[in-house]
Amino acid sequence: MILCDAGPLVALYDRGDRDHVLCRHTLAGLGQELMRTTWPCLAEAMHLLGRAGGAAVQDKLWRLAERKLLRIEGPYPSDWDRLRDLMRKYSSLPMDLGDASMVVVAEHTGLNRIFSLDKDFRVYLIHDRDPFDVVP
């Protein structure tokens, strides 16, 4: 199981994205490995895919979830204080809500591998001490 940030979710289905081929190859290398994302990352990806190709492209992302290859997690209201703390801590990068939500899900699940194009995940720490293993 691997966490998946918004960037790859967009690049997988937007053929005009500069990382489209890289993300398709990375996904193929993951095989049938289940990916987890968060509601903020899914919302960001849907917004960007809507701009890139409309409902038809967004539907491809929905199908990934339907095939049970993408599971959507929190964050939940009980996570709000932690989200806010993370966004304050990493405000110089800055950290957005989607990134904070991925850190929180990593803290809840114990997962540290993340499929992300965002170099900031090489800086973010899980539980303020453990690094992410960033793919690709």
N, C-alpha and C positions, 0 to 999 in steps of 0.2 A: 504494500500500500504506500502511496506517495501523495503528498500535498501538491496542489496545483494552483498557481497564482493566475490572475486574470490575463496576463500577457500571452502565455501559451494558448489559453482558450480562444483568444482572438486570432492569433497567428495560425492556429490549426485550420481555421475555416475561412480566413481572409486571404485569398490567393495574392492580393496586392501587398500584403505585409512582408517587410524585408526578412522576417524570421520564419516565414511560412515553411520553407523546405526543411530548415533545421528542426522545427517543432514537429513536423510530420515524421522525420527520421527518428527523433527522440521518442515520440509516441510509439512508433513501430518497435523500437528497442525495449519499450516497457511491456510489450506483449499485451496480455489481458489483465495486467496489474490494475487494480482499482485505484482511482484517483479521488481525492477529497478536496473540495473547495468550500468556500464560505458564501453566504448570501451577498455580502458586499462585493466579493470578487465576481460572482455570477452576474450581479447587477451591472458592474462596470463592463464586463465582457459583452453582455447583451446590448448595452448602450453603444459600444464601439462597433459591434457587428451590425447593429441596425444602421449605423451611419455608413458602414462599408458596403453593405449589400441588402439591407432590409430584412423583412420577415423570413425570406427563404434561407438566408444565411444563419439567422438566429435559430431557425428550426433545426439546423444541423447540430447545434450545441444542445438543444433539448433532446435530440435523439441519443446523444452520448449518455445523458442521464437516464433515458428510457432503457437503454441497453445495460444499465447498471454498471457502466464503466466509470461514471462520475457520481459521487455521493456529495450532497450538499449538507454542510454542517452549520453550526451557529455563526456568529456569536449570539449569545443569549443575554437577556437583561442583567443577569447576575455577573456578566463579564464586562459591563460598561465601565466600571472603575478601572479595571486592568487595561482596557482599550485606551482610555483617556491617559492613564499613566504612561503607557508605551508611546503614544503620540507626542506627549510632552517630552519624554526622554530622548526621542529621536527626531525632535522638531527641526534640528539643523539639516536633516537630509532632504526634505521632510518625510515623515512617515504618514501615509494616508490610512483611511479606515480599513481598506482592503488588506493592506500589509499588516496592520495591527491585528486584524481578525485571523490572519494566517498564523501569527505568533501565538495567539491565544489558543487556537485549535491544536497547534503543536504542543503547547503546554498541557492541554487536556488529554491528548491521545498518546503522547510519548513519541510521535513521529518526528523525525528530524530531516528526512529527505524531502526536498521541494523542487518541483518542476517550475522554474521561474527564469525570466529574462532580466529580472530586476537585480542589479548588482548590490543593492542595499541588503539583500538577504545574506550577503557575505559579512555584513556588519551586525545585523540584528542577532540578538541572543535569546534563546529559549530559557525561561526562568532566570533571565539576567546572567547566565553563565555558559550555556551550551550553544555551540554554533550549529547552523544549518548545513546540511550536505546538499549543495545546489546542483541540480541537473538542468540543462546540459553542461 
